[in-house]
Amino acid sequence: MTKHQTKGANQTEHKADRRSEATAKNRRLSVVVFALFFSWLLAFLFEGRVLYAITDYYSVSASSYVFGAMLVQFAGLVSCGFFVKTMRSARRLLLVSIAFCVAASFVFFTPPSFLWTVAIMAAAFLVGACVASWGFYFKGFTPKSERIKTIADCLIFSNVLMMLPNMTLVLFSPQAGLGLSILILAAAFPFALLLPKDEAPEARRIAAAMPQKAPVSAKEKARVSIAGPLVFLCLFVVVITINSGLMYQVVGPAFAHLETLTSWYWVLPYIAALFVMRNLPYKANRAYMLYVAIAMIGFSFIAFLLMGRSWADYLVINTLMLGAFGIYDLFWWSILGEMLELVKNPAKILGIGLAANVLGVFFGGLIGGTVTQPAGHGYIPTLLALGVVCVTLVLLPPLHKRLIGLLKSHIYLGALAELQPQEQTKLIMRLNLTEKLTESENRVMLLLIKGTTYKAIANELYVSENTVKSHVKNIYSKAGVTSKAELANLILGSSNN
């Protein structure tokens, strides 16, 4: 290489490093803004303890405010993608929403009035739109392979911050908790000012850094349509989060006498589950963790039915329940994060997915508030929760099947695709599977587990798609599996043998 070429290569490498640093900086900024904004939402507006404490202080019912805010927030989440179409407009909405929500929160230092309703409903709509529009930053500054970590960071930090107002209102007063939640929200504003205004330069850089894909035919586009998997995912989210609503309206009030303990321990298992799932090695099979989480939810409600209401009982029930919620929240949030790659406007997908979450909590809370028995042990809510667990078990396999076809390399659905080729080969050799396959079948299998489509495999190996399908059928038969997901799970499972 000549001196001129070396200098040019060094300059290119330096520019690439600067671009990478800028992207990483914007990712951190987006996480900070989200965590600060979302912590206020969790502490106050969305079934927040601060809101309940303020309404209790004035001896008014919180139900109309809580459920009304959920419905309005649902509307904001669903509609956001229709009027927020660029990163510039998303940033503008973030700034306006933070400023308005700070002002609206001060209304709750005054006695109950019509202003409470106006403030909370307007804030709820802006919050819904604001969270959905954050999808532009989520997609724009986090590589697809890192999105599970970004959302885990956002959820962890926001829940840690949310504990502070909760503990403050218990140790001091509801007004002190409200004041701290407002300070946390206001702190998001200067960070939001630092967010980039225009997505175009960064989007081009990220797109240039990504490997170019071959043109996709109309038939293939139909095959990977996002509508079907998204609808099924939303149905799944609605069902699984009904248990969250039941928890807010049934389990939480049952342990109200342990206010000091519940103010901080309430969310610790959730944070711990997020942290563990975030840092699992790629070869770990996260798909099985979803079934573990279902069992945890079931056992938590059974424990709620059979156990007492002491602090020890609370630790058992809350640890099982919130740990499971952490696993599932990270699952469907990260799925939505990957789906953002398949659409032009990320606010639409993120908004629709989170709207399903709000709807599930709304239904769960409504059911829980209707059937709960304050003097009893909650037999009806427990049976309802176990029914939700059963429905979830039915929905999970077909959901997995639909998503694996759409998001072949998602960490929950196929961690094998993330491994280096040498590691993949090593795991395959442990199964002695290569000895059972022909040379052609081995070549097809290595491409298959990377998420390569049948057509792409056929093009690479210079054979027809029917030949590829025949090889795949033989591979599944010899491996004793029926799908690519099962094949990946079988290979990953060999690492534990």
Protein Blocks (a to p, Z undefined) as FASTA:
>chain_A
ZZklmmmmmmmmmmmmmmmmmmmmmmmmmmmmmmmmmmmmmmmmnopaklmmmmmmnopa
fklmmmmmmmmmmmmmmmmmmmmcbfklmmmmmmmmmmmmmmmmmmmmpccdfklmmmmm
mmmmmmmmmmmmmmmmmmmmgcfklmmmmmmmmmmmmmmmmmmmmmmmmmmmmklmmmmm
mmmmmmmmmmmmmpcfbfklmmmmmmmmpccdddddfklmmmmocklmmmmmmmmmmmmm
mmmmmmmmmmmmmmmmmmmmmmmmmmmmmmmmmmmmmmpcfklcfklmmmmmmmmmmmmm
mmmmmmccbfklmmmmmmmmmmmmmmmmmmmmmmmmmmmmmpmblmlmmmmmmmmmmmmm
mmmmmmmmmmpcfklnolmmmmmmmmmmmmmmmmmmmmmmmmmmmmmmbfklommlmpcf
klmmmmmmmnommmmpcfklmmmmmmmmnopafklmmmmnopafklmmmmmmmmmmmnop
abfklmmmmmmmmmmZZ
